[in-house]
Amino acid sequence: MHGNRGKTSLKLKRRNEDPMREFDRLPAELRAWLASAVLPWRPRSVRRAFDRALAETGDQSLALSKLTALQIRLLARDAAAVWGPEHPQADVMFWSNDRKIG
């Protein structure tokens, strides 16, 4: 059974953590981003990706932009795997500050 994930090629892992407790520990900006995310991110995964992006950029808003770009790339990969390479979202590129990301 897929639960509420629908059809996806993204990995499913069973966890023993309390995702709501982990969500509550996130900074407010990251909780807001995660609440509007399209993918079913785990709080620990999004925190790790955010920390990595923040270390690279040194700026929270740029780090959140990198998370959005990462999510777009993951959606494009999933669209290609689930619906095939001809799907309109299968080859999405994201532009940020005149640089192609994805």
Secondary structure, DSSP 8 states (H G I E B T S, - for coil): --TTS-S--S------S-HHHHHHHS-HHHHHHHHT-SS---HHHHHHHHHHHHHHHS-HHHHHHHHHHHHHHHHHHHHHHHH-TTSGGGG--EEETTEEE-
